[in-house]
Amino acid sequence: MAEADPSSFASPGSCRTHHLYLRCRVDFESRSLRGTAALTVRAERDNLRCLILDTKDLTINKTLVNGQEAAFALGERHSFKGTPMEITLPFELGKGQDVVVDISFETSPKSSALQWLAPEQTSGRRHPFLFSQCQAHHCRAVLPCQDTPSVKLTYYAEVSVPNELVALMSAERDGEKPDPKDSTRKIYRFSQPVPIPSYLIALVVGALESREIGPRTLVWAEKELVEKSAYEFAETETMLKIVEDLAGPYVWGHYDLLVLPPSFPYGGMENPCLTFVTPTLLAGDRSLSNVIAHEISHSWTGNLVTNKTWEHFWLNEGLTVYLERRIGGQLFGEQFRQFQALGGWRELQNTINTLGGTNPLTNLIPNLKEVDPDVAYSSVPYEKGSALLLHLEQLLGGPDIFIGFLRAYIQQFAYKSIMTDDWKNFLYSYFKDKVDILDSVDWNAWMNTPGMPPVKPQYDMTLSNACVALSQRWIKANENDLSSFSSADIEQMSSHQRIEFLALLLLENPLPLSHVRRMQEVYNFNAVNNSEIRFRWLRLCIQAKWEDAIPLALKMATEQGRMKFTRPLFKDLYKFDQSRDQAVSAFEQHRARMHPVTAMLVARDLKVAGQTA
């Protein structure tokens, strides 16, 4: 029996969905999607009489199986998994038989997968906006489905939206037509012929425009951001070609980018054919394009080869970070790749300091039985996973040899969902002449033990040395030394090095208030718009208890909703006596405009009631 997915009610061992035909109407007034989801389901065993789907806050009106009405029942609601839907088939199915299960449904205005934005929450301030975020387990809040990454399906969709808006999905665009039922609306059609897990189904509706930035790439955004976005992400095609050389052909047709409004909770989301990204990447100098490299890499690791359950999330993220940094190495040199990897190791230290070195969620493979995947989410699968891969690369003969393994692995498991044992067994078979080296790895310490990894990979320190030296000067400085600092200290540093300098200071005890005041005098970090620099700088100020920084930190925590920034800023503000009440009241004031998952997690961080998403 295959390992069950602790985050889903579905039982793919009994039957599996192969295709979805979605027809729905986007209603901004009621903040709901209404329509039908027709699932083509194949029996995986004989004598099949019922099937279970995941739902969350959905109204189910009717269910047909091959056109015949079928009885269904909604079970007991679970705190984060939602409600199982059990459908009784009107006839028995034998193994290998297909049926079409057609379900009429409506989403709730409080769906945890959908954020409905009022016009004033958009850049244009004239039209409403809708976007979905289904990862990890929120597709069930959009439509009834087997909401587990162990099941992959193709889909076709027809989406009715107001005439003045554009709909996009994680699929190839297949034209549009007037809505025959309503002359004020049009229907957009989409086709995704490559099988994907449910978490990669995505929808966006808004006043969107596009610019072509490559032979297979359009960038989509509101009019106010589209030119800036086209400039920022101009390297996309170069990155796509690098990964094709490293990992094999790109199978998804188009690779479009969509810049979302500021409340989008992640840096990026690798929805196939249409990567979603945060506007906090628009630094003006392409310095934060590593997020695009990351999302492009997911087209192979994650979207093509997928973790079977969220406990094996590192297979999606660790491998993708490894590939992302290989792109950086090709573009900017091997020293840059090493510098980024060392920054990732420091980010892992920071996360483990925050979560605690004995916290089981810091295992590379955590146990998620009765654990909400949104609560478990951290940098651990990304950075512990990529550190393991860099360690293996160094043990097994270097980057060229290791990329051969990665390419063969992707070829072996393309279109499948797998677990860590599948990856590890393939690693052993690929390097069958190096089994003694692989046996020397402490797999249990890497995979199933909390805290930092048992071994630190070797890193080239060339680009990091200046950051370390300057951070040490500040840490060791007494009051009399502060006059020795000047703007010249950071003039030769790239924005990546400035980020690393601040990140190193955040790993230490808070600086004295006099130090951060002097740092502002000489480096003027308050004037910097690069979100990664600004975020670390404001954390440093709040941890040093500088009251002047409170309004700036509150502004950054609330004017964008990327959880990487918003949650740590709110946590730091909550820990500082002078800003605790302001943090709680700012959260309460902005809560209704926040993404539902962000609001739930910040409420937990601030110990405020109402923590469900």
Order of alpha helices (4+ residues) and beta strands (2+ residues): beta-beta-beta-beta-beta-beta-beta-beta-beta-beta-beta-beta-beta-beta-beta-beta-beta-alpha-alpha-beta-beta-beta-alpha-beta-alpha-alpha-alpha-alpha-alpha-beta-alpha-alpha-alpha-alpha-alpha-alpha-alpha-alpha-alpha-alpha-alpha-alpha
